Amino acid sequence: MSYKNFPMVPRVVFGRGSFNQLNEILAPKRLSVNAPFIFLVDDVFKNNTELTSRISLYYDDKIIFISTKEEPKTTQVDELVEEIILNTKERPSGIIGIGGGSILDLAKAVSIMLSNEGEAKDYQGWDLVKNPAIYHVGIPTISGTGAEVSRTTVLTGPEKKLGINSDFTPFDQVILDSELTKGVPKDQWFYTGMDCYIHCIESLNGSYLNSFSQSYGEKSLDLCKEIFLGDFADLSDVEAQEKLMMASWHGGMSIAYSQVGVAHAMSYGLSYLLGTKHGLGNCVVFDHLEEFYPEGVALFKEMKIKHNIELPQSICAQLSNDEFDIMIDVALSLEPLWENAIGKNWQKTITREKLKGLYQKM
């Protein structure tokens, strides 16, 4: 039997204030004075000098602020790559992503596309990337997506929402500074934290489960319960911020050697058609998945009540049959997710009618 030989993030710095070490980490990686570092930064930090003043720009280094109002698109990756190529004398020394899952995914995708020909959509799928990405660094400013540790970069393309899953996707360096997560709005904190929680539930209940995934998934799940059902006074609690950062890391690792499941497959459909943000989409879907994850959903509803979270209702109420078909097509295309969730014969039970019925509840 042949086992998957997965890459991991080779270097990680953890600790409050560790963001201050960014410049010394990058310095030895500079290829030349003409090969800049490009910083892709969530535009919520545009007027936040507390963060931006700590990024030292030398030579032709550049910060590109990016809106995360929409989910990352393959076309957005292509535009960024073109902008970088046109405005740099040499291929960049590295791409540094500073933000949530969307920014981290864009940083991973841009670093891949700077050394691979064609368009980003050509690489949506599993193991299609031929050349190593350029050096890339991930610095999460919100915890939960696991994007800082995963081997995928989730993108909405012209025909599907699917990641660039490859051995060249993971970051070369990650900086985990929980101080950067302070000030995250409460609903955003909950939705992104639940992305992590749902990773664990789907991984731990999947047919792909193994001891490697289980050890990470169980640790992450314990941390999620502590954070979202525990006695932390509020979101500014330092211990809670650090624990969620590690829950995100472990949750991302738990799916490295297994897979996610029903909630992710169906939320990709919502995201593709309606543009629903990933964390929120997972919550909207998971709320209706008692049939698949009874204990996990019961606990999720408990967390929702504890934090006074009200999810949007009836987001699929006005959709046409054609629109339901588009979402169903996207969801069904994610075959590894269904096989993990239901087993090899998943197509016998996961019919189009079944999925339409579930979407109609949302």
C-alpha positions in Angstrom: 0.0 0.0 0.0 1.2 3.5 -0.8 0.7 6.2 1.8 0.3 9.9 1.0 3.5 11.8 1.6 2.1 15.2 2.7 4.2 18.3 3.2 3.8 20.4 6.4 4.6 24.0 7.1 8.4 23.7 7.8 8.8 26.8 10.0 6.4 28.4 12.5 6.8 31.1 15.1 4.2 31.3 17.9 3.7 33.9 20.5 2.2 37.3 21.2 4.3 40.0 19.6 6.0 37.5 17.2 4.8 39.6 14.3 7.7 41.9 15.2 10.2 39.3 14.0 8.9 39.4 10.4 11.7 41.6 9.1 14.5 39.4 10.5 12.7 36.3 9.2 12.4 37.8 5.7 15.9 39.4 5.4 17.8 36.2 4.5 15.2 35.2 1.9 15.7 38.3 -0.2 17.0 37.2 -3.6 18.2 40.6 -4.8 17.5 44.3 -4.5 15.3 44.0 -7.6 13.3 41.0 -6.2 10.8 42.6 -3.8 8.6 41.1 -1.1 5.0 41.6 -1.9 2.6 41.9 1.1 -1.0 41.0 0.5 -2.9 42.6 3.4 -6.6 42.6 4.3 -7.9 46.1 3.6 -9.4 46.3 7.1 -5.9 47.2 8.1 -5.6 50.0 5.5 -5.8 52.8 8.1 -4.4 50.7 10.9 -0.9 52.1 11.4 -0.4 49.9 14.4 -0.1 46.9 12.0 1.2 48.5 8.8 4.0 50.6 10.5 5.5 47.3 11.7 6.0 46.2 8.0 9.4 47.5 6.9 9.5 48.1 3.1 12.9 48.1 1.4 13.9 48.6 -2.2 10.7 47.8 -4.3 8.8 46.0 -1.6 5.1 46.7 -1.8 1.9 46.4 0.2 -1.3 45.5 -1.8 -4.5 46.0 0.2 -7.2 43.5 -0.7 -10.9 43.6 0.0 -12.4 40.4 1.4 -16.0 41.4 0.8 -16.2 38.6 -1.7 -14.7 35.1 -1.6 -11.3 34.8 -3.5 -11.7 34.1 -7.2 -9.4 32.6 -9.8 -9.7 35.7 -11.8 -8.6 37.8 -8.8 -5.4 35.6 -8.5 -4.7 36.1 -12.2 -5.1 39.9 -11.9 -2.8 40.0 -8.9 -0.1 37.9 -10.6 -0.3 40.1 -13.7 0.0 43.3 -11.6 3.0 41.9 -9.8 4.8 40.8 -13.0 4.2 44.1 -14.7 5.5 46.1 -11.7 8.5 44.2 -10.6 12.0 44.0 -12.3 12.5 40.4 -11.2 10.3 37.6 -9.8 9.5 38.6 -6.2 11.5 37.2 -3.3 8.3 36.2 -1.6 4.6 36.7 -1.0 3.4 37.5 2.5 -0.3 37.1 3.3 -1.6 39.0 6.3 -5.3 38.5 7.0 -8.0 35.8 7.3 -8.5 32.7 5.3 -9.3 34.6 2.1 -6.0 36.6 2.1 -4.0 33.5 3.1 -5.6 31.5 0.2 -4.8 34.3 -2.2 -1.2 34.5 -1.0 -0.8 30.8 -1.5 -2.4 30.9 -5.0 -0.4 33.9 -6.2 2.9 32.3 -5.0 2.0 29.2 -7.1 0.9 31.1 -10.2 4.1 33.2 -10.2 6.0 30.0 -11.1 3.4 28.1 -13.1 2.0 29.0 -16.5 -1.6 29.5 -17.5 -4.5 30.7 -15.4 -5.4 29.8 -11.8 -8.6 28.0 -12.9 -6.3 25.4 -14.7 -5.0 24.3 -11.3 -8.3 23.8 -9.4 -8.3 20.2 -8.3 -5.8 17.7 -6.8 -2.1 17.7 -7.6 -2.1 19.6 -10.9 0.7 22.1 -9.9 4.0 21.2 -11.6 6.5 23.8 -10.3 7.2 24.8 -6.7 5.6 28.0 -5.6 7.9 31.0 -4.8 8.6 31.6 -1.1 5.4 32.4 0.8 4.6 33.4 4.4 1.2 33.2 6.1 0.2 35.5 9.0 -3.4 34.9 10.2 -5.3 37.8 11.8 -8.3 35.7 12.6 -8.4 32.1 13.8 -10.4 29.2 12.5 -10.0 28.5 8.8 -6.9 26.4 9.1 -5.7 28.1 5.8 -2.4 28.8 7.6 -1.5 25.1 7.7 -3.5 23.4 4.8 -2.4 22.2 1.4 -5.3 23.8 -0.4 -6.3 27.3 -1.4 -10.0 27.6 -1.9 -11.0 29.6 -5.0 -14.2 30.3 -6.9 -13.6 29.7 -10.6 -15.7 30.2 -13.7 -17.2 26.7 -13.4 -16.7 25.6 -9.8 -15.5 26.4 -6.3 -12.5 24.2 -5.7 -9.1 24.6 -4.1 -5.7 24.3 -5.7 -4.7 21.2 -3.6 -1.0 20.5 -4.0 2.2 19.7 -2.2 3.4 23.2 -3.2 0.5 25.0 -1.6 1.5 25.1 2.1 3.3 28.1 3.4 7.1 28.0 3.9 6.8 30.1 7.1 3.9 30.9 9.4 3.7 33.5 12.1 1.1 32.8 14.8 0.7 36.0 16.8 -2.7 36.0 18.6 -2.3 39.7 19.3 -3.3 40.3 15.7 -6.7 38.7 16.3 -7.9 41.2 18.8 -10.7 43.5 17.6 -12.3 40.8 15.4 -16.1 41.5 15.3 -18.0 38.9 17.3 -20.1 37.4 14.5 -16.9 37.0 12.4 -15.1 35.4 15.3 -17.9 32.9 15.7 -18.3 32.0 12.0 -14.6 31.5 11.5 -14.2 29.6 14.8 -17.1 27.4 13.7 -15.2 26.7 10.4 -12.6 25.1 12.7 -15.2 23.3 14.8 -16.9 21.9 11.7 -13.5 20.7 10.3 -13.2 18.6 13.4 -16.7 17.2 13.4 -16.4 16.2 9.7 -12.9 14.8 10.0 -13.7 12.8 13.2 -16.9 11.3 11.7 -15.5 10.5 8.3 -14.6 7.2 6.6 -11.1 8.5 5.9 -10.4 8.9 9.6 -7.0 7.6 10.8 -5.0 8.0 14.0 -3.0 10.9 12.5 -6.1 12.9 11.7 -7.9 11.8 14.9 -5.1 13.0 17.3 -5.2 16.5 15.8 -9.0 16.6 15.4 -9.7 15.6 19.0 -7.3 18.2 20.3 -8.9 20.9 18.2 -12.4 19.8 19.2 -11.5 20.0 22.9 -10.1 23.5 22.4 -13.3 24.6 20.5 -15.5 23.3 23.3 -13.3 25.2 25.9 -13.5 28.4 23.9 -17.1 28.4 22.8 -18.7 26.7 25.8 -16.3 27.7 28.5 -16.2 30.6 30.9 -14.1 33.1 29.0 -15.4 36.6 29.9 -15.1 37.9 26.3 -13.2 37.8 23.1 -10.4 39.9 24.4 -9.3 37.2 26.7 -5.7 36.4 25.8 -5.9 32.7 26.7 -9.0 32.3 24.5 -7.3 34.0 21.5 -4.2 31.8 21.9 -6.3 28.6 22.2 -8.4 29.4 19.2 -5.2 30.0 17.2 -4.0 26.5 18.1 -7.5 25.0 17.5 -7.3 26.4 14.0 -3.9 24.9 13.5 -4.9 21.5 14.8 -8.2 21.6 12.9 -6.3 22.3 9.6 -3.9 19.4 10.4 -6.8 17.1 11.1 -8.0 17.3 7.5 -4.5 17.1 6.0 -4.6 13.4 6.2 -8.4 12.9 5.9 -11.1 15.2 4.4 -14.0 17.5 5.3 -17.6 16.4 4.6 -21.2 17.4 4.0 -21.2 21.0 5.3 -18.2 22.0 3.3 -19.5 20.4 0.1 -22.9 22.1 0.4 -21.5 25.4 1.5 -19.3 25.5 -1.6 -22.5 25.5 -3.6 -23.9 28.4 -1.6 -20.7 30.3 -2.0 -20.5 29.7 -5.7 -24.0 30.8 -6.5 -24.8 33.4 -3.7 -21.3 34.5 -2.8 -21.9 33.5 0.9 -18.7 33.8 2.9 -17.1 30.5 3.8 -17.5 30.5 7.6 -21.0 31.8 7.5 -22.0 29.3 4.7 -20.7 26.4 6.8 -22.8 27.6 9.7 -25.9 28.0 7.7 -25.5 24.5 6.2 -24.4 22.7 9.4 -27.4 24.0 11.3 -29.5 21.6 9.2 -27.3 18.5 9.2 -28.6 16.6 12.3 -29.1 13.5 10.1 -25.3 13.3 9.4 -23.7 14.8 12.5 -26.3 14.6 15.3 -24.0 15.2 18.3 -22.0 17.9 16.5 -25.1 19.8 15.4 -26.6 19.7 18.9 -23.4 21.2 20.3 -23.3 23.8 17.6 -26.8 24.9 18.4 -25.7 25.2 22.1 -22.8 27.4 21.1 -25.1 29.6 18.9 -27.4 30.2 21.9 -24.6 30.9 24.3 -23.1 33.6 22.0 -26.5 35.0 20.9 -25.7 34.3 17.2 -28.7 34.5 14.8 -28.0 32.9 11.4 -29.6 34.3 8.2 -32.8 32.5 7.3 -34.4 31.6 4.0 -31.4 32.5 1.9 -32.5 29.9 -0.7 -36.3 30.9 -0.6 -36.4 32.8 -3.9 -34.1 30.5 -5.9 -35.2 29.0 -9.3 -34.9 25.3 -10.1 -31.9 26.2 -12.4 -30.2 28.0 -9.5 -30.7 25.0 -7.2 -29.2 22.8 -10.0 -26.1 25.0 -10.1 -25.5 24.7 -6.3 -26.2 20.9 -6.5 -23.7 20.5 -9.4 -21.0 22.3 -7.4 -21.7 20.2 -4.2 -21.7 16.9 -6.1 -18.5 17.6 -7.9 -16.6 17.4 -4.5 -16.5 13.6 -4.6 -13.8 13.1 -1.9 -15.8 15.0 0.6 -18.9 12.9 0.0 -16.9 9.7 0.1 -15.4 10.7 3.4 -18.8 11.7 4.9 -20.9 8.8 3.6 -18.6 6.1 2.3 -17.8 4.6 -1.1 -21.5 4.1 -2.0 -22.4 7.7 -1.2 -24.2 8.2 -4.6 -26.9 5.8 -3.6 -28.1 8.1 -0.8 -26.9 11.6 -1.9 -29.3 12.3 -4.7 -30.1 15.6 -6.3 -33.5 15.5 -4.7 -31.9 15.0 -1.3 -29.6 18.0 -1.7 -32.4 20.2 -3.1 -34.5 19.3 0.0 -31.6 20.3 2.3 -30.9 23.6 0.4 -34.6 24.5 0.6 -34.5 24.4 4.4 -31.7 27.1 4.4 
